[in-house]
Amino acid sequence: MDAFSSHVPGDLSGLKIREMTLDDLEQVIAIDQISFSLPWPARSFQFELTDNPASRCWVADLDGRVAGMLVGWLIVDEIHIATIATHPDFRGQGIGKKLLSFALESARNEGAVSSFLEVRENNVAALEMYRKFGYVEDGRREGYYKDNGEAAILMSAPLTR
């Protein structure tokens, strides 16, 4: 029985978006490792929390469990979405949208006027979500992902109120 088996699908009444803490790292790293074929090294998340002043790290907390995570970098007036993922047990319930919306609004409140990200060209669900947030394709990086040579789609969006 895993930590999420008591969750009723679709019941997000206990969901809150909050700043990531060091206590979240084990769950965040697990989500990253199960979500991506090229996960971040575990120490990278700790670095983002403790040593990178540009980092903005958020989790979707569902009754004390991390259901999703996002790391962004606020640089001058831009927020770069470095990574975002939802635990597989919670995908398709809008948690990624809530995380992204919260992070973009937070960045906007800190003076960001635009957002940037890269996404795998075959990640249809992510591309669809980003387009709903107003992201447009700015370019491609061919062979960006080393595990399979897949291209990265470069996207940006203005942060309007």
N, C-alpha and C positions, 0 to 999 in steps of 0.2 A: 504494500500500500504506500503510494507516494504522498508527498505533501499536499497535492492538489486533488486527491480523490474525493474529498468531501465537498468539493465545489459543485454547485448546480450550474450547468452550462447556461449562459445568458444572464445569470444573476450577478450583476456588477455593483450591487448596492453598497458593498463595503470597499469599493475601489477608491483610492486616492493617489494622486500624483504628488510625489515629494522628492526632496533632494536625496540622492544616493549617499549612503554612509559606508564606512569600512565594514560594519556588521552585515551589509548586503552583499559583500564581494563573493562569497561562496555561491550564492544563488545567481548573481549576475554572471559570473564566469560560467556556471553550468548552462545558463540560457544561451550565452555566446557560443559555447562549444557545441551545443545541440543544434543551433540555428545556422551555423556557417561552416563551410568546408575549410575556410582559412580563418579560424578564430584568433582573436588577439591573444598574445601571451598574457597569462594571469597577472603578471606584475604591471602590465599596462594600465589596467583599471585602477590599481592602487596609485600609480603615478598620476593619473588624471584627477584622483580625489585629493592627493596630498601635495603634489608638486607642480601642477600646471595651472597657473592663475587664469588662463583663458578657458579652462574647462567648465562646462555646465553639465552636471551629471544628474539624471532623474531616474526614478523607478516608478512603476505602476505597482502600488502596494494593495493587495487584495487580502484583507483581514490578516495582515502580518506576513504574508507571503509575497515574494517578488514575482509578478506575472509578466512584467516587461521592463525594458531598460532603454535608455537613450543617453548617448554622450555627444555633446556638441562643443564647438570651440567658438567663443565670441571674440572676434578679432576686429577691433575698431568698430565699424558699424555693420559687420556681417556675422551671421551665425552659420558655421559649417557643421552639418549633421555628419558626425564621424561614424556613428553606429547606432542602430536601433533594432530591437528584436523583441518579440513576444514569445513567451513559453509556448511550445506546441499545443499544450492542453487548452490554451486560451485564444488561439488564433481564430480569426473570423468573427470576433466579438467586439471589434472597434477599439481595442486597447492601444494598438499602435497609433491610431488616429488621435486618441486622447493624449497620448504621450507627445506626439508631434505638435499638436495644437497647443498644448501647455508650454512646450519648449519654445515654440515660435513666439507665443504671446509674451513669455518671460524675456526673451531676447529683445523683442520690440520695446518692452518696458525699460530695457537697459540701453536703448538707442539704436538697435539694429534696424537697418532699412532693407536688408536683403538676406537671402539664405541660399546656400549652395550644398550640393551633395553629389556623390557618385553612387551608381546602382548597377548591378549586373544587368546586362541587356536582356537576359532571359527571366528575370525576376518580375513576372507579369503582375503579381499582386502588389508589389511595392511600387512599380511604375504607375499602376492605376491609382494607388493612394496618393502618390506625390502629385500626379496631374490634378487630382481633385483639390489639392492645396494650392494650385496655381503654378506649380513647377513646370518649366518648359525645358526641352532638350537644347543644350548649348553646344554640345560636341560629343566626341567619343574618344576613348583611349583604347585603341586596339591592343589585344593581348594583355590587358591590365591584370587580370586574375591569373596568378601563376599556377593554380591547380589544374585549370583546363583551358587556359588561353582566351577565355571569354573577354569580350570588350566591356568597358565601363561606360555607362551613359552619364555624361556630365549634365547636371540640371541646376537651374536657379529659379528663384521666385522672389518677387518684391514682397516686402512685409507691409501691407497696407492695413489700415484700421477697418 
